[in-house]
Amino acid sequence: MTAEIISFGEPLFEFSQVKTPVAGADYLSGFGGDTSNFACAAARQGAKVAVLAHLGSDVFGDKFVELWKSENVITDLVERHPVAPTGIYFISHDERGHHFTFARKGSAASLITPVQMPAEAIKAAKLFHASAITCAISDTSCDSVFKGIEIAKEGNTLTSFDTNLRLKLWGLDRARGVIHEVARHVDFIMPSVDEAEVLTGISDPDAICDFYLGLGAKTVILKLGKEGAMYATGEGRERIAGNPVEAVDATGAGDCFSGSFFANIVAGKSLAESLKYANAAAALTVQGYGAVAPIPYRKDVEAFMIERGVK
């Protein structure tokens, strides 16, 4: 099956500490990784999406393949490394909040090289998506993002880049330099307003959009949290209000937003229509726990939009 969307990055198997141990177990397992979450979200909205990921030949890699197949995510571009492991991470809790501990150094995903990028599949897709985390995990993974964008341009495939900023993975100066360079080459750049302020020193949403358009990005999709989102192009811009809900867990909300947005874009919807839909999907996902489980399906999002009077 030819993918409409290719989502490139590192899946991470999750162990999350529970407040009340179940049968003596302190941690529950789950799935993480921004581009995997993105793929699951896009697939639940009906898009034909493939993950481009390298996994270990281990039980965690097996579980990801099982997840994606159950979510109707195409796995043709998944490679299994014979030695390097699948990355994992732990979420622990105390009176100071959530804490993340990663075990991803030398992971299979971090060892990918530009020559391993599947040119024919990228050129055949409508959209190639990657994130700053994919750039941060290793130099060769970063180079592979740029190679993927180059291949996509050759095939007239749209490109999108989420600026997901994780300063535990790399220093701010390098993060800023790489992210700004990627922005020069992509069709869609997707920062959140708080990340953009760290990266640019700008806090005003319109000025942030102007900054990224000035770098060369064709379209800026600025995530504004509970306030919604906005788009900006050289021709115009519009801010779309959010949908107030009682949020219980924001894990993966931005990935759900992005995957839902691009599922609509590749289906031919306008920027405004796609943003309204993505806002609704994100509002639904923060009402459940975890990154994947609460991602809504299209019928749920459409029902929510009707209920809220979103046209």
Sequence and secondary structure as in RCSB ss.txt:
>XXXX:A:sequence
MTAEIISFGEPLFEFSQVKTPVAGADYLSGFGGDTSNFACAAARQGAKVAVLAHLGSDVFGDKFVELWKSENVIT
DLVERHPVAPTGIYFISHDERGHHFTFARKGSAASLITPVQMPAEAIKAAKLFHASAITCAISDTSCDSVFKGIE
IAKEGNTLTSFDTNLRLKLWGLDRARGVIHEVARHVDFIMPSVDEAEVLTGISDPDAICDFYLGLGAKTVILKLG
KEGAMYATGEGRERIAGNPVEAVDATGAGDCFSGSFFANIVAGKSLAESLKYANAAAALTVQGYGAVAPIPYRKD
VEAFMIERGVK
>XXXX:A:secstr
   SEEEES  EEEEEEEEEEETTEEEEEEEE HHHHHHHHHHHTT  EEEEEEEESSHHHHHHHHHHHHTT B 
TTEEEESSS  EEEEEEEETTEEEEEEE TT TGGG  GGGS HHHHHHSSEEEEEHHHHHS HHHHHHHHHHHH
HHHHTT EEEEE    TTTS HHHHHHHHHHHHTT SEEE BHHHHHHHHS   HHHHHHHHHHHT SEEEEE G
GGEEEEEESS EEEEE      S  TTHHHHHHHHHHHHHTTT  HHHHHHHHHHHHHHHTTSSSSSTT   HHH
HHHHHHHHT  
